[in-house]
């Protein structure tokens, strides 16, 4: 059982996963079909994206609509709960943009060592 003593523990548990913040951001921008999300995040495997979408759904951050057509059509949407995270993700993205050069140098140095 994870340690869930504070808000940071809780948010870490909900957003833990390399692609979850991007998935939420892109769904908010209107990219709702799994194939669209795969194109927006080409480094992620389809399986990993599906697992992380399922986890976001279980945490009630996204919902999905399955259309009764052949082949099945699925679209994801942000719940109101998920929409409440968008300003937080935006702030994290702005911080990354503000410190981009420094972060790139540090990350590349760690990769080389």
Order of alpha helices (4+ residues) and beta strands (2+ residues): alpha-alpha-alpha-alpha-beta-beta-alpha-alpha-alpha
